[in-house]
């Protein structure tokens, strides 16, 4: 049973790392601020979710697992808030979103 949980952890963490990588590629390659923020927040939130889900079976107790989930939820909230602030600032500044 432990081997199955270890395999699940490896698969979920690798999938999460893939989404982190995809978000980074989106940040570097998309043309404007709005699409970059969208790609980065979506991919990073999903990536962190997969990493947390993968690490949950490895936790020693329920409290440690709840801490991981709480960190994930806080990052979701912070990510949504910051992306909204960045988008509003880009829009108010009359920016073309980073196009040159």
N, C-alpha and C positions, 0 to 999 in steps of 0.2 A: 504494500500500500504506500509506503514511503517513497518508493521509486516512482510511482505514478504521480504523486504530489510534486516530486522534484522535476519530473518532465513537464508537468503543467506550469510550474514556476518558470522554467527555462523558456518554454514556448511563449508565455504571456510577456515576460520581460523582453525577449527578443522582438516580439511584435510591437511592444511599447517603444523600444529603441528605434524600430523602423519608422513609426509615426513621428518621433522626435526628429529623425533625419529628414523625413518628408516635409515637416514644418520648416526646418532650417533651409531646405532647398527652395521652398516657396518664399521664404523671407528674402533670399538672395536673388531669386529669378523673376518674381512678379513685378510688374511695371510701376504700380502706384501704392500709396500708403494704405488705401482701403483693402485692396486684395492681399497685400502683405500681412496686415493685421488679421484678416479673416483666416488666411492659411495658417498662420502661426498659432492663433488661439485655438482653432479647431483641432489641429494635429497635436498640439502639445497637451490639450485637455484629454484627448483620447489616449495619447501615449502614456501620460501619467496615470490615467485610470487603469490601463492594462498592466502597468508596472505594479500599482497598488494591489490589484486583484491577484497578480502573480505572486506577490510577497505575502499575502494574507495566510496561505497555508504554512508558511515558514515561521510565523510568529509563535512565541511561547505561550501567550495568554490572550484572553479576550481584550484586555485593556490595551495591549500593544497593537492589536488589529484595529481597535477603535481610534487610536491615535493616528494610524496610517490613513484611515478613512477621513478623519477630521482634517488632516493636512491636505488631502485631495480636495475636499469640499472648500477649504479656505483658498486654495489655489484657483479653483473654478470661479469663486466669487471675485477674487482679485484680478484674474485674467479678464473676466467680462467687464469689470469696472475700468480697468486700465485701457482696454481696447476701445471702449466707448469714449473715454477722455481723449485718447489720441485721435480718434476719428473726428470728434467735435473740434479739436484744436486745428486739425488740418482743414476742415471745412470752413471754420470761422476765419482762418488766416488767408482765405482766398487761394489756397494752394491747389494746384492741379493734382495733388496726391503724389507728388514726387516725379511726375513726368517732365522730361527735359527735351 
